Amino acid sequence: MADINQVPKRKWSVRMRNFRGSLFVFTADETTHLELNDVGRFMFRALDGRRTVAQVGELVAREYDIAPEEATADVQEFVEELAAAAIVDLLPAEPAATVTSS
């Protein structure tokens, strides 16, 4: 299962197309494609390579007025499907910037 602290990053080779209210996502070789509904589109667009799974879960919870734990679990499942389809990479969370005083 994807760690909630991992950062999903869309692969640069992934292509997207909007068609009749759905977002279609294709791998570069077009062997894999997914049709995303409104919630999937929202989650996919939030995968900017900076936000963790937990942070995307928080966005989904606020947008759709659901419990953060439920939203994060949904994002984890979604991200795992995208990673298995070679649409996203799962990166470790970047450590917080260290503040030093002079």
Residue frames as qw, qx, qy, qz and C-alpha x, y, z in Angstrom:
[[0.000, 0.889, 0.459, 0.000, 0.00, 0.00, 0.00],
 [0.344, 0.625, -0.046, 0.699, 1.23, 3.51, -0.79],
 [0.419, -0.344, -0.470, 0.697, 2.58, 5.33, 2.24],
 [0.030, 0.909, 0.415, -0.007, 0.58, 8.47, 3.05],
 [0.299, -0.805, 0.171, 0.483, 3.88, 10.39, 3.23],
 [0.547, 0.056, 0.577, 0.604, 4.90, 9.47, -0.32],
 [0.218, 0.616, -0.057, -0.755, 4.65, 12.06, -3.06],
 [0.668, 0.404, 0.604, 0.161, 2.90, 10.84, -6.22],
 [0.013, 0.614, -0.307, -0.727, 4.37, 12.47, -9.32],
 [0.778, 0.550, 0.222, -0.208, 2.83, 12.16, -12.76],
 [0.669, -0.096, 0.477, 0.562, 5.26, 10.81, -15.33],
 [0.066, 0.557, -0.221, -0.798, 6.23, 13.37, -17.95],
 [0.036, 0.087, -0.823, -0.560, 5.30, 10.94, -20.73],
 [0.172, 0.476, 0.832, -0.228, 1.66, 10.62, -19.64],
 [0.073, -0.167, -0.388, -0.903, -0.87, 12.22, -21.94],
 [0.179, 0.425, 0.696, -0.551, -4.32, 13.52, -21.04],
 [0.105, -0.221, -0.544, -0.803, -7.44, 14.28, -23.04],
 [0.356, 0.258, 0.520, -0.733, -10.80, 15.70, -22.00],
 [0.240, -0.069, -0.746, -0.617, -13.68, 14.09, -23.85],
 [0.527, -0.437, -0.529, -0.502, -17.40, 14.34, -23.09],
 [0.563, -0.697, 0.085, -0.436, -16.95, 15.26, -19.45],
 [0.929, -0.322, 0.071, 0.166, -14.30, 12.65, -18.68],
 [0.007, 0.831, -0.543, -0.116, -10.55, 12.92, -18.43],
 [0.983, 0.159, -0.047, 0.075, -8.67, 10.16, -20.24],
 [0.282, -0.791, 0.532, 0.109, -5.10, 9.44, -19.16],
 [0.923, 0.366, -0.117, 0.015, -2.76, 7.50, -21.46],
 [0.684, -0.474, 0.356, 0.425, 0.69, 6.04, -21.03],
 [0.041, 0.653, -0.453, -0.606, 3.23, 7.11, -23.67],
 [0.035, -0.136, 0.905, 0.401, 2.87, 3.85, -25.60],
 [0.582, -0.019, -0.121, -0.804, -0.93, 4.03, -25.28],
 [0.443, -0.034, -0.895, -0.048, -1.09, 0.47, -23.97],
 [0.246, -0.454, -0.736, 0.438, -2.75, 1.68, -20.78],
 [0.108, -0.369, -0.123, -0.915, -5.49, 4.26, -20.45],
 [0.116, -0.407, -0.776, 0.468, -7.86, 5.24, -17.70],
 [0.142, -0.611, -0.384, -0.678, -11.12, 7.16, -17.83],
 [0.230, -0.136, -0.601, 0.753, -11.44, 9.36, -14.76],
 [0.160, -0.776, -0.585, -0.172, -14.71, 10.62, -13.31],
 [0.078, -0.900, 0.004, -0.429, -15.02, 13.95, -11.49],
 [0.680, -0.704, 0.205, 0.007, -13.40, 12.71, -8.28],
 [0.864, -0.007, 0.250, 0.438, -10.62, 10.93, -10.18],
 [0.426, 0.704, 0.112, 0.557, -9.99, 14.05, -12.23],
 [0.317, -0.904, 0.098, -0.269, -9.79, 16.15, -9.06],
 [0.806, -0.495, 0.271, 0.182, -7.35, 13.72, -7.44],
 [0.798, 0.274, 0.233, 0.485, -5.24, 13.35, -10.60],
 [0.252, 0.825, 0.030, 0.505, -4.86, 17.10, -11.01],
 [0.491, -0.838, 0.177, -0.157, -3.77, 17.37, -7.35],
 [0.898, -0.190, 0.203, 0.340, -0.87, 14.97, -8.01],
 [0.305, 0.944, -0.111, 0.058, 1.60, 17.74, -8.73],
 [0.769, 0.289, -0.358, 0.445, 4.78, 16.08, -7.47],
 [0.062, 0.478, -0.419, 0.769, 4.82, 18.28, -4.36],
 [0.647, -0.358, 0.198, -0.643, 1.87, 17.04, -2.31],
 [0.101, -0.181, 0.964, -0.164, 1.93, 13.84, -0.30],
 [0.300, -0.325, -0.849, -0.288, -0.86, 11.27, -0.45],
 [0.229, -0.533, -0.652, 0.488, -2.09, 12.62, 2.91],
 [0.010, 0.385, 0.011, -0.923, -2.16, 16.21, 1.61],
 [0.276, -0.052, -0.644, -0.711, -4.14, 15.17, -1.47],
 [0.302, -0.413, -0.857, 0.062, -6.47, 13.28, 0.88],
 [0.106, -0.490, -0.421, 0.756, -7.05, 16.49, 2.84],
 [0.167, 0.207, -0.322, -0.909, -7.92, 18.34, -0.39],
 [0.335, -0.203, -0.818, -0.421, -10.37, 15.61, -1.38],
 [0.242, -0.451, -0.766, 0.389, -11.94, 15.62, 2.10],
 [0.026, 0.446, 0.194, -0.873, -12.55, 19.37, 1.93],
 [0.220, 0.139, -0.523, -0.812, -13.77, 19.34, -1.69],
 [0.498, -0.183, -0.737, -0.420, -16.23, 16.48, -1.23],
 [0.497, -0.463, 0.280, -0.678, -17.06, 16.95, 2.47],
 [0.919, -0.122, -0.369, -0.063, -15.98, 13.48, 3.59],
 [0.719, -0.665, 0.165, 0.118, -13.86, 12.24, 6.50],
 [0.134, 0.822, -0.539, -0.128, -10.13, 12.85, 5.96],
 [0.478, -0.308, 0.822, 0.013, -9.32, 9.20, 6.77],
 [0.709, 0.435, 0.548, -0.085, -11.76, 7.98, 4.12],
 [0.452, 0.875, -0.099, -0.141, -10.46, 10.45, 1.55],
 [0.103, -0.719, 0.680, 0.105, -6.84, 9.52, 2.24],
 [0.618, -0.044, 0.785, 0.001, -7.64, 5.81, 1.91],
 [0.667, 0.661, 0.330, -0.096, -9.32, 6.53, -1.45],
 [0.250, 0.891, -0.359, -0.119, -6.29, 8.54, -2.61],
 [0.400, -0.483, 0.776, 0.072, -3.96, 5.71, -1.53],
 [0.698, 0.257, 0.668, -0.006, -5.96, 3.20, -3.58],
 [0.524, 0.838, 0.104, -0.111, -6.10, 5.56, -6.58],
 [0.020, 0.843, -0.523, -0.122, -2.36, 6.27, -6.45],
 [0.553, -0.259, 0.788, 0.073, -1.55, 2.56, -6.23],
 [0.704, 0.515, 0.489, -0.012, -3.63, 1.93, -9.36],
 [0.368, 0.917, -0.133, -0.073, -1.83, 4.74, -11.17],
 [0.239, -0.693, 0.673, 0.104, 1.58, 3.48, -10.06],
 [0.675, 0.016, 0.736, 0.048, 0.75, -0.06, -11.21],
 [0.627, 0.690, 0.358, 0.040, -0.26, 1.37, -14.60],
 [0.606, -0.042, 0.171, 0.776, 3.06, 3.30, -14.84],
 [0.092, 0.833, 0.340, 0.426, 1.24, 6.65, -14.80],
 [0.259, -0.903, 0.198, -0.279, 2.80, 8.00, -11.60],
 [0.588, 0.225, -0.623, 0.464, 5.97, 7.45, -9.64],
 [0.614, -0.754, -0.219, -0.076, 5.84, 7.32, -5.85],
 [0.411, 0.552, -0.394, 0.609, 8.60, 9.45, -4.38],
 [0.499, -0.390, -0.587, 0.505, 9.64, 9.64, -0.75],
 [0.133, -0.957, -0.255, -0.044, 8.41, 12.73, 1.07],
 [0.444, 0.558, -0.258, 0.652, 10.97, 15.47, 1.12],
 [0.489, -0.410, -0.528, 0.560, 12.23, 16.29, 4.59],
 [0.071, -0.962, -0.264, 0.023, 11.07, 19.62, 5.98],
 [0.427, 0.690, -0.208, 0.546, 13.50, 22.42, 5.42],
 [0.656, -0.392, -0.392, 0.512, 15.85, 22.85, 8.33],
 [0.020, -0.945, -0.047, -0.324, 15.84, 26.29, 9.88],
 [0.710, -0.111, -0.291, 0.632, 19.14, 27.44, 11.28],
 [0.167, -0.977, -0.126, 0.039, 19.82, 30.53, 13.31],
 [0.591, 0.552, -0.224, 0.544, 22.90, 32.68, 12.93]]
